[in-house]
Amino acid sequence: VVMMLNLGGSEIEQERQWLNPQVWIGPAILSAIMLVVIVYAILGVNDQGIDGTPISAKAVGITLFGPYVLAVELASMLLLAGLVVAFHVGREERAGEVLSNRKDDSAKRKTEEHA
């Protein structure tokens, strides 16, 4: 969604600076290191611990809200923040809608209503 916003000329100039190949050397090296670490981790795992026994929903819930409760709560906050951002970005402005009660915004709102 953010990619489709027209942010103006200064952002276009900044993107041109980012397209310089010298800027991407550091991120490319870090990506290559991360790829090597991930491949090493995947190849180093043995599957002897996976026996295929079914696990109940209660056991999954106890595990998630036991030792992993912090990770679950952080993920829920991240999802909530994503929902709030999606709501505000995708919402249409309606004529006469009050978005703020600040004094500075009321002057702006009155000029928009008379236009």
Buried (B, 14 or more C-beta within 10 A) or exposed (E): EEEEEEEEEEEEEEEEEEEEEEEEEEEEEEEEEEEEEEEEEEEEEEEEEEEEEEEEEEEEEEEEEEEEEEEEEEEEEEEEEEEEEEEEEEEEEEEEEEEEEEEEEEEEBEEEEEE
